[in-house]
């Protein structure tokens, strides 16, 4: 019995290629899709580590040599070229030896949806460009808001990521304060010193200036210190300033710390200021059966950021801003006769978005929930948090490794520091160890600073990574550190 031949690759230069039904029929459309997916599958099968360690100079040179004015005219050749300039040296977040940034491997149902998102190319700004997509997104917003604990008046919008979600949350805070008669130049935003940099960036973009952000000290668990927040709010009002917003963090980037949300909410209410909770990282706890209580108090926030492309294992981009009172979204509404005129009898999502054209990113979460359900996602979250705790216990017992603080979610800040190595020498080793691991292509870790000192960081967001996988990374850190010390003095190596 002969094996059937694969369908021919359609002519992707045909003038009618935009319509799949005209592209040699469904057979040709499938052939085009399979060509790309097959190429990716073969690439994935050959992956042996998180990256190849290619240098910036070599990566830039390979791309710069491409003449974009001379097309290849062949989809297979284009894919092979793409491998040379990108895929061969891509960073693979699904690899257990990737433990650097807050990048997650993605679940297969979300990838199924991603094909539909791009192929249909719906835009979620107005109903007449999305139809059912409008209601899919709204239903997911309502579902997430209910998970937070918001009431029926809640609303929200999908965004490009946590930075945009935080920006919009603070825009609403600013405009509510200004609508109440506050002088914009006197507005202040209070946030933990370990809060995300996007808070400072938002203040600048909103015209409030760098001085508008007041950083608050953290406690021994790297959470916002409630006493320091109380004093900061009092100092602002005593100086005639207006505390417009408090930003609490549910999962700081370095330590996964969750600020004491109940206590912070009480202070925000006392001073009449907007409470925004940045749960970009910790938002996955909303579907955790064992750790949902860590977000107790989040329901008292005025706005919440949730990044589905972190602890919900969705492809970038997938984030949302949720607000307890949907009426507050009026501050971003603008009507245009050619797009969303006043008085229409159907919902337009652009009415509450900073973006106009917007991908149907909500579909990825929708298909994931319909195939896998939220409990499975919650189990994945608990798995990586459990793994971080287990790894931390091992590092604490290691004579050559030092841990900055116990993990609260799935990040571990640590460094190689054997007996006799002083703080300055340990500082100089950190970037050398990190670079060596990347260049060898065997593991990837992140780096940060804590109280002015350099540390390495493991960010564990891969539910299939095991204790043995992560232990192998830490052993490499020790081995590279030993090599560097043996090969040359730390002073000479920098």
SULBEL-V256544 format. One record per pair of residues at least 6 apart in sequence whose ideal C-beta (glycine too) atoms are under 6 Angstrom apart, sorted by sequence separation. I is the first residue (numbers start at 0). J is the second residue. If there is no record, write none. Layout:
i = {I & I}
j = {J & J}
This chain:
i = {15 & 16 & 22 & 71 & 122 & 123 & 158 & 177 & 218 & 284 & 307 & 349 & 394 & 436 & 437 & 126 & 217 & 235 & 267 & 284 & 308 & 334 & 395 & 447 & 121 & 190 & 215 & 216 & 249 & 308 & 339 & 394 & 19 & 123 & 144 & 202 & 284 & 308 & 403 & 416 & 446 & 447 & 92 & 176 & 202 & 232 & 248 & 264 & 284 & 307 & 339 & 93 & 121 & 216 & 247 & 402 & 414 & 433 & 444 & 445 & 92 & 215 & 306 & 9 & 199 & 215 & 247 & 400 & 401 & 433 & 444 & 445 & 9 & 188 & 198 & 305 & 140 & 391 & 401 & 414 & 215 & 247 & 429 & 9 & 213 & 303 & 332 & 399 & 387 & 394 & 6 & 302 & 391 & 9 & 136 & 186 & 276 & 8 & 9 & 62 & 192 & 245 & 301 & 387 & 61 & 188 & 282 & 328 & 6 & 187 & 188 & 189 & 191 & 193 & 257 & 276 & 384 & 387 & 429 & 186 & 192 & 278 & 279 & 384 & 8 & 187 & 189 & 191 & 274 & 278 & 383 & 426 & 429 & 245 & 249 & 274 & 275 & 276 & 277 & 278 & 279 & 283 & 426 & 193 & 242 & 244 & 273 & 283 & 243 & 244 & 245 & 246 & 247 & 248 & 249 & 280 & 242 & 250 & 442 & 244 & 246 & 250 & 165 & 169 & 173 & 191 & 249 & 264 & 221 & 442 & 222 & 225 & 53 & 162 & 166 & 221 & 223 & 261 & 264 & 165 & 222 & 257 & 260 & 51 & 225 & 229 & 260 & 228 & 232 & 38 & 50 & 414 & 414 & 49 & 189 & 412 & 413 & 317 & 42 & 316 & 412 & 432 & 435 & 46 & 49 & 249 & 317 & 403 & 411 & 49 & 432 & 48 & 49 & 187 & 198 & 410 & 432 & 313 & 409 & 313 & 403 & 194 & 428 & 431 & 187 & 194 & 185 & 186 & 187 & 185 & 188 & 189 & 190 & 186 & 191 & 307 & 193 & 181 & 415 & 415 & 427 & 11 & 311 & 415 & 424 & 427 & 176 & 173 & 310 & 172 & 172 & 387 & 386 & 169 & 383 & 383 & 389 & 399 & 383 & 390 & 382 & 195 & 379 & 286 & 288 & 286 & 287 & 286 & 289 & 287 & 287 & 283 & 172 & 168 & 165 & 161 & 168 & 146 & 165 & 164 & 161 & 161 & 147 & 148 & 254 & 147 & 255 & 256 & 168 & 255 & 167 & 255 & 164 & 255 & 147 & 160 & 164 & 171 & 174 & 159 & 161 & 160 & 250 & 171 & 253 & 158 & 157 & 158 & 155 & 156 & 155 & 155 & 155 & 154 & 153 & 154 & 152 & 153 & 152 & 149 & 154 & 144 & 143 & 221 & 167 & 253 & 156 & 156 & 113 & 157 & 109 & 157 & 109 & 103 & 106 & 105 & 101 & 103 & 105 & 133 & 125 & 126 & 126 & 126 & 125 & 139 & 125 & 123 & 124 & 136 & 139 & 135 & 132 & 135 & 124 & 124 & 124 & 122 & 123 & 123 & 121 & 116 & 116 & 112 & 113 & 112 & 109 & 112 & 111 & 108 & 109 & 108 & 106 & 108 & 99 & 99 & 100 & 96 & 97 & 98 & 99 & 101 & 103 & 104 & 100 & 98 & 98 & 98 & 95 & 95 & 95 & 98 & 96 & 52 & 52 & 52 & 51 & 50 & 48 & 48 & 49}
j = {21 & 22 & 28 & 77 & 128 & 129 & 164 & 183 & 224 & 290 & 313 & 355 & 400 & 442 & 443 & 133 & 224 & 242 & 274 & 291 & 315 & 341 & 402 & 454 & 129 & 198 & 223 & 224 & 257 & 316 & 347 & 402 & 28 & 132 & 153 & 211 & 293 & 317 & 412 & 425 & 455 & 456 & 102 & 186 & 212 & 242 & 258 & 274 & 294 & 317 & 349 & 104 & 132 & 227 & 258 & 413 & 425 & 444 & 455 & 456 & 104 & 227 & 318 & 22 & 212 & 228 & 260 & 413 & 414 & 446 & 457 & 458 & 23 & 202 & 212 & 319 & 155 & 406 & 416 & 429 & 231 & 263 & 446 & 27 & 231 & 321 & 350 & 417 & 406 & 413 & 26 & 322 & 411 & 30 & 157 & 207 & 297 & 30 & 31 & 84 & 214 & 267 & 323 & 409 & 84 & 211 & 305 & 351 & 30 & 211 & 212 & 213 & 215 & 217 & 281 & 300 & 408 & 411 & 453 & 211 & 217 & 303 & 304 & 409 & 34 & 213 & 215 & 217 & 300 & 304 & 409 & 452 & 455 & 272 & 276 & 301 & 302 & 303 & 304 & 305 & 306 & 310 & 453 & 221 & 270 & 272 & 301 & 311 & 272 & 273 & 274 & 275 & 276 & 277 & 278 & 309 & 272 & 280 & 472 & 275 & 277 & 281 & 197 & 201 & 205 & 223 & 281 & 296 & 254 & 475 & 256 & 259 & 88 & 197 & 201 & 256 & 258 & 296 & 299 & 201 & 258 & 293 & 296 & 88 & 262 & 266 & 297 & 266 & 270 & 78 & 90 & 454 & 455 & 91 & 231 & 454 & 455 & 360 & 86 & 360 & 456 & 476 & 479 & 91 & 94 & 294 & 363 & 449 & 457 & 96 & 479 & 96 & 97 & 235 & 246 & 458 & 480 & 363 & 459 & 364 & 454 & 246 & 480 & 483 & 240 & 248 & 240 & 241 & 242 & 241 & 244 & 245 & 246 & 243 & 248 & 364 & 251 & 241 & 476 & 477 & 489 & 74 & 376 & 480 & 489 & 493 & 243 & 243 & 380 & 243 & 244 & 459 & 459 & 244 & 459 & 460 & 466 & 477 & 462 & 469 & 462 & 277 & 462 & 373 & 377 & 376 & 377 & 377 & 381 & 380 & 381 & 380 & 273 & 275 & 277 & 279 & 302 & 285 & 304 & 304 & 304 & 306 & 297 & 298 & 404 & 298 & 406 & 407 & 320 & 407 & 320 & 408 & 318 & 410 & 303 & 316 & 320 & 327 & 330 & 316 & 318 & 318 & 408 & 330 & 412 & 318 & 319 & 320 & 319 & 320 & 320 & 321 & 322 & 322 & 323 & 325 & 324 & 325 & 325 & 323 & 328 & 321 & 321 & 404 & 353 & 447 & 351 & 352 & 314 & 360 & 313 & 361 & 314 & 309 & 312 & 312 & 309 & 312 & 314 & 346 & 339 & 345 & 346 & 347 & 347 & 361 & 349 & 348 & 349 & 361 & 364 & 361 & 359 & 365 & 355 & 356 & 357 & 356 & 357 & 359 & 359 & 359 & 362 & 362 & 363 & 363 & 363 & 366 & 366 & 366 & 367 & 367 & 367 & 370 & 443 & 444 & 445 & 442 & 443 & 444 & 445 & 458 & 460 & 461 & 458 & 457 & 458 & 459 & 461 & 464 & 468 & 472 & 472 & 437 & 438 & 440 & 440 & 440 & 440 & 441 & 443}
